[in-house]
Every structure is written in C-alpha cells, then in structure tokens.
Amino acid sequence: MPSEKSNGPPRPPAPREAIAQAFDEIGGVSALAAWVSASDDNRKIFYSTIYPKILALDFGGESGREPIDEVRWTIVRP
C-alpha cells in the first residue's frame, strides 16, 4: 500500500467548527449559563444579541432563499 503524504500543514477548522471548539474549551453550556446569570447586562446581551441569532438559524434563517419582503391581499368576489 502506498503511504499517505501530507499536502502541507493541517487546515484550520472552518469558522463554525472553531467557534464550537472554543465554546467547549471555555466551559460549554454551564459556563454560558453562569455568564448570563452573572449580571443583568450579560442577560441583556444574551437575549438581545446572541439568542435571536441562534433562533434565526433554528428556524431557517440561513435557508438560501430570499426573505419575504412583500405580502399582498387580493379580494375575489364570487
């Protein structure tokens, strides 16, 4: 069998993977919860900045489709 050769230095993780790794290294969910609970300012930052971004991802914020920017009502009389 031929030996596998390295094609240079290892590639750094993709940004999303790097953030996930850093999150785990700094304490994960329990550290985040402790930070949010530590002050009212942290709680405001979490609920006004971080949480909405996560919700957008969970509910299709990165679907690749154009956002709906217009809704039309049409009345049809029989």
C-alpha positions as CSV (number, residue, x, y, z in Angstrom):
1,M,0.0,0.0,0.0
2,P,1.3,3.5,-0.8
3,S,1.9,5.7,2.2
4,E,-0.2,8.8,2.6
5,K,1.7,12.0,2.1
6,S,0.8,15.3,3.8
7,N,-0.1,18.1,1.4
8,G,1.3,20.8,3.7
9,P,0.2,22.0,7.1
10,P,-3.1,20.9,8.5
11,R,-6.0,23.1,7.6
12,P,-7.6,25.2,10.3
13,P,-11.2,24.4,11.2
14,A,-14.0,26.2,9.5
15,P,-15.2,29.2,11.4
16,R,-18.4,27.5,12.7
17,E,-16.3,24.5,13.9
18,A,-13.7,26.8,15.5
19,I,-16.4,28.6,17.5
20,A,-17.9,25.3,18.6
21,Q,-14.5,24.1,19.7
22,A,-13.8,27.3,21.6
23,F,-17.3,27.1,23.2
24,D,-16.4,23.7,24.5
25,E,-13.0,24.7,25.7
26,I,-14.3,27.7,27.7
27,G,-16.9,25.6,29.6
28,G,-19.7,25.0,27.2
29,V,-23.3,25.3,28.3
30,S,-22.7,25.6,32.0
31,A,-20.2,28.4,31.5
32,L,-22.6,30.3,29.2
33,A,-25.4,29.9,31.8
34,A,-23.1,31.2,34.5
35,W,-22.1,34.2,32.4
36,V,-25.7,35.0,31.6
37,S,-26.7,34.7,35.3
38,A,-23.7,36.8,36.5
39,S,-25.3,40.2,35.6
40,D,-28.3,42.0,34.2
41,D,-26.0,43.4,31.4
42,N,-24.9,39.9,30.4
43,R,-28.6,38.7,30.4
44,K,-29.5,41.7,28.1
45,I,-26.6,40.9,25.8
46,F,-27.6,37.3,25.6
47,Y,-31.3,37.9,24.9
48,S,-30.9,40.9,22.6
49,T,-27.9,39.7,20.6
50,I,-26.9,36.1,20.9
51,Y,-30.3,34.3,21.3
52,P,-32.0,35.9,18.3
53,K,-29.2,34.8,16.0
54,I,-29.4,31.2,17.3
55,L,-33.2,31.3,16.8
56,A,-32.8,32.5,13.3
57,L,-30.6,29.6,12.5
58,D,-33.0,27.1,14.1
59,F,-36.0,28.5,12.2
60,G,-34.5,28.7,8.7
61,G,-32.5,32.0,8.9
62,E,-29.9,30.5,6.5
63,S,-32.2,28.8,4.1
64,G,-30.6,30.3,1.0
65,R,-34.0,31.8,-0.1
66,E,-34.7,35.4,-0.4
67,P,-36.6,36.8,2.6
68,I,-40.3,37.7,2.1
69,D,-40.5,41.5,1.7
70,E,-44.0,41.9,0.4
71,V,-47.4,40.4,1.2
72,R,-50.4,41.1,-1.0
73,W,-54.0,40.7,-0.2
74,T,-56.4,40.1,-3.0
75,I,-60.1,40.2,-2.6
76,V,-62.0,38.0,-5.0
77,R,-65.7,38.5,-5.3
78,P,-67.8,35.5,-6.4
